[in-house]
Amino acid sequence: MHVLVTGSNGLVGSAVVKRLSIDGHRVTRLVRRTPRPGEARWNPGEGTIESAALHDIDAAVHLAGAGIGDHRWSAEYRRELVDSRLRSTDLLATTLAAMERKPAVLLSGSAVGYYGASGDELLDESSPPGGNFLAQLCVDWEAATAPAEDAGIRVAHLRTGIVLSGHGGALGKQLPLFKLGLGGRLGDGKQWQSWISLDDEVGAIVHLLNSNHVGPANLTAPQPVTQAEFARTLGRVLGRPAILPIPSFGLKLLLGRERADNLLFTGQRVLPKVLLADGYVFRHPSLETALRSVLDRPGD
């Protein structure tokens, strides 16, 4: 299979490219810089794409977008979060729809932020969207694939949770404090965290490439946890205390209130109903097994 991948330099994208290559698939990366062998150039901001290099692709995995947690949410960065997703998705979907030989499937990024701040409610793919900035961003992000859907391409939306890796992402930012024994729950710790190991994130994407599923799929492990439970489990895996609560006001001052509220102090209790029904078997269904795997800390 010839697979096109965007966002291939990110945490998930680079792992997807590696897995597809190991499995014997041909991969073409869409990049903004001067392309190397196995790459094609695009510039979503300018609306340009090297479509001739994509003429024989069988599938596309679209993971491009500015990092949600990388900067304060100034008005300018909010625009970048929106534009980097909507422009790239519309450009890719429109390009694929216009191709004489269309790919069979487009897997397009989304996030569990789609569901907004939902308290203790159990959520699956049939649950409605929330009403905050991230929820609306995800709604518009998914809608931007419409040209591909209208052209008969099978489209699945990857509503991804917190991806656990020892080499980056949200977990990577927490590790230094926890390794020093200074980690702990955020605020009251009652907010839910829907997580997935990097291995299962990649495994689920490969599974959906070969599936018949259309529409949203939650890429989360089947056992979401509260933030307090996450902190306790991470401390136990590292062999460090995790008893120092981190007050919300400090992080809100540091990160900005809206960013901190959306990313740290509200959450979603999400179940991967589609993946389970579609036969996907999680390598790391529990948080402790996932953390021991990604941090290379086998149990006693």
C-alpha positions in Angstrom: 0.0 0.0 0.0 1.2 3.5 -0.8 0.3 5.8 2.1 0.6 9.6 2.2 1.3 11.1 5.7 1.1 14.7 6.8 2.5 15.8 10.2 5.2 13.2 9.7 7.8 14.9 12.0 5.5 15.0 15.0 5.4 12.5 17.8 2.6 10.4 16.3 3.4 11.0 12.6 7.0 9.9 12.9 5.9 6.7 14.7 3.2 6.0 12.0 5.8 6.4 9.2 8.2 4.0 11.0 5.5 1.4 11.5 4.2 1.6 8.0 7.7 1.3 6.6 8.5 -1.7 8.8 5.3 -3.3 7.6 6.5 -3.0 4.0 4.3 -0.1 2.9 5.5 2.7 0.7 5.2 6.1 2.4 5.2 9.6 1.0 5.5 12.5 3.4 4.0 15.9 2.7 6.5 18.5 3.9 6.8 22.3 3.8 10.6 22.4 3.1 12.4 21.3 -0.1 11.4 17.7 -0.5 13.8 14.8 -0.3 13.3 11.3 -1.9 10.0 9.9 -0.6 8.5 13.4 0.1 6.3 15.9 -1.7 6.0 19.6 -0.9 2.9 21.6 0.2 2.2 24.9 1.8 -1.4 25.0 3.3 -1.0 28.7 4.1 -0.5 29.4 0.4 -2.9 26.7 -0.8 -0.2 24.9 -2.8 0.5 21.2 -3.0 2.6 19.0 -5.3 -0.3 16.9 -6.4 1.6 15.1 -9.2 3.6 13.2 -6.6 0.4 11.8 -5.1 -1.0 10.3 -8.3 -0.8 6.6 -7.1 -1.4 6.8 -3.3 -3.9 4.3 -1.8 -4.5 6.0 1.5 -3.8 9.2 3.4 -3.1 9.8 7.1 -3.5 13.5 7.9 -1.9 14.5 11.2 -0.7 18.1 10.6 -1.6 21.0 12.9 0.0 23.5 15.3 0.5 22.1 18.8 -2.4 22.8 21.2 -0.1 23.0 24.2 2.9 24.7 22.7 2.1 28.3 23.4 -0.2 30.7 25.3 -3.5 31.0 23.5 -3.2 34.6 22.4 -5.6 35.8 19.7 -2.8 35.3 17.1 -2.0 31.7 18.3 -5.7 30.8 18.4 -5.9 31.8 14.7 -2.8 29.6 14.0 -4.5 26.6 15.8 -7.5 27.0 13.6 -5.8 27.9 10.3 -3.2 25.1 10.6 -6.0 22.5 10.8 -8.7 23.9 8.6 -6.6 25.1 5.7 -4.4 22.0 5.6 -7.5 19.6 5.8 -9.4 21.5 3.2 -6.4 21.6 0.8 -5.7 17.9 1.2 -9.4 16.8 1.0 -9.9 19.0 -2.1 -6.8 17.7 -3.8 -7.6 14.0 -3.1 -11.2 14.5 -4.4 -9.9 16.0 -7.6 -7.5 13.2 -8.4 -8.3 10.9 -11.3 -7.2 7.9 -9.2 -8.5 8.7 -5.8 -7.2 7.0 -2.6 -9.6 4.6 -0.9 -9.3 6.2 2.5 -8.4 9.4 4.4 -7.8 9.2 8.1 -7.9 12.7 9.4 -6.8 14.0 12.8 -9.2 15.2 15.5 -9.2 15.1 19.3 -11.3 14.1 22.3 -11.6 17.9 22.9 -14.5 17.5 20.5 -16.7 16.6 23.6 -15.8 19.7 25.6 -15.8 19.8 29.4 -18.1 16.9 30.2 -17.5 16.1 33.9 -18.0 12.4 34.8 -20.2 11.6 31.8 -19.2 8.5 29.8 -18.7 9.5 26.2 -18.5 7.5 23.0 -18.5 8.5 19.3 -22.3 9.2 19.4 -21.9 11.8 22.1 -22.6 15.4 21.0 -19.8 18.1 20.8 -19.1 20.5 23.6 -19.3 24.3 23.4 -15.8 25.6 24.1 -13.1 26.7 21.8 -11.5 23.2 21.4 -14.8 21.5 20.8 -15.7 24.0 18.0 -12.2 23.6 16.5 -12.7 19.8 16.3 -16.1 20.2 14.8 -14.8 22.5 12.1 -11.7 20.3 11.6 -13.8 17.2 10.9 -16.1 19.1 8.6 -13.2 20.3 6.5 -12.9 16.7 5.1 -16.2 17.1 3.3 -14.7 17.4 -0.3 -13.1 13.9 0.1 -16.3 12.4 1.6 -18.4 13.9 -1.3 -16.0 12.3 -3.8 -16.6 8.8 -2.3 -13.4 8.5 -0.3 -13.8 6.7 3.0 -13.1 9.2 5.7 -12.5 8.4 9.4 -11.8 11.1 12.1 -9.2 10.2 14.7 -10.4 11.6 18.0 -7.2 11.2 19.9 -6.7 11.4 23.6 -3.5 12.1 25.5 -0.8 10.1 23.8 1.7 8.6 26.2 5.4 8.5 25.2 8.5 8.7 27.2 10.0 10.9 24.4 7.7 13.8 24.2 4.1 14.9 24.4 2.2 15.7 27.6 3.9 12.9 29.6 7.4 14.1 28.6 6.6 17.5 30.1 5.6 16.0 33.4 8.5 13.6 33.9 11.1 15.9 35.2 9.0 17.0 38.2 7.8 13.4 38.9 11.4 12.0 38.7 12.4 14.6 41.4 9.5 13.4 43.6 7.8 16.8 43.1 4.9 15.6 41.1 1.3 15.4 42.1 -2.3 15.9 41.1 -3.4 19.0 39.3 -6.0 21.0 41.2 -8.5 18.7 42.9 -7.5 15.9 40.5 -11.1 14.9 39.8 -10.9 15.8 36.1 -10.8 12.8 33.7 -8.0 12.0 31.4 -8.5 9.8 28.3 -5.2 8.5 27.3 -3.6 6.1 24.9 -0.1 4.7 24.6 1.9 5.6 21.5 2.0 2.0 20.4 -1.8 1.8 20.5 -2.2 5.1 18.8 -0.2 3.9 15.9 -1.8 0.4 16.0 -5.3 1.9 15.9 -4.3 4.1 12.9 -3.0 1.1 11.0 -6.1 -0.9 12.0 -8.4 1.9 10.7 -6.5 2.0 7.4 -7.5 -1.6 6.8 -11.0 -1.3 8.3 -14.3 -0.3 6.7 -15.1 2.3 9.4 -16.5 5.7 8.3 -16.8 8.6 10.7 -15.3 9.3 14.1 -13.3 6.9 16.1 -12.0 7.6 19.6 -8.3 6.8 19.9 -8.2 6.3 23.6 -7.6 3.3 25.9 -10.6 1.6 27.4 -9.8 2.6 30.9 -9.8 6.5 31.4 -8.6 7.7 34.8 -9.0 10.8 36.9 -6.0 13.1 37.0 -5.3 12.2 40.6 -5.2 8.5 39.7 -2.9 9.3 36.8 -0.5 11.1 39.1 -0.5 8.3 41.7 0.1 5.7 39.0 3.0 7.6 37.4 4.6 8.1 40.8 4.3 4.4 41.6 5.8 3.4 38.2 8.7 5.8 38.8 9.2 4.8 42.4 8.7 8.4 43.5 6.2 10.1 45.8 3.4 11.9 44.0 1.7 13.7 46.9 2.3 17.4 46.3 -0.8 18.9 44.7 -0.2 21.5 42.1 -2.5 24.4 42.7 -4.6 25.6 39.7 -3.9 29.3 40.2 -0.2 29.0 39.5 -0.6 27.1 36.3 -3.3 29.4 35.1 -1.0 32.3 35.6 1.8 30.5 33.8 -0.1 29.1 30.9 -3.1 31.4 30.7 -6.5 30.7 32.1 -8.2 29.4 29.0 -5.4 27.1 27.9 -5.0 25.7 31.5 -8.7 25.2 31.9 -9.1 23.4 28.6 -6.0 21.2 28.8 -5.4 20.6 32.5 -8.4 21.3 34.7 -11.3 19.9 32.6 -11.4 16.6 30.8 -13.4 13.9 29.1 -14.2 10.4 30.1 -14.0 8.8 26.7 -14.5 5.2 25.6 -13.2 3.7 22.3 -16.5 2.1 21.4 -15.7 2.0 17.6 -12.3 0.4 18.0 -13.5 -2.3 20.3 -16.5 -3.1 18.2 -14.2 -3.2 15.1 -12.0 -5.8 16.7 -9.0 -3.8 17.7 -7.1 -5.4 20.6 -5.2 -2.9 22.9 -1.6 -3.7 23.7 -1.9 -1.4 26.8 -5.5 -1.3 28.1 -4.5 -0.2 31.6 -2.5 3.0 32.6 0.1 1.2 34.6 1.0 -1.3 31.9 1.2 1.6 29.4 3.4 3.7 31.6 5.7 0.8 32.4 6.0 0.2 28.7 6.7 3.7 27.4 9.0 4.4 30.3 10.8 1.0 30.1 10.1 0.2 33.7 8.9 -3.4 33.9 7.1 -4.5 37.0 8.7 -6.4 39.8 
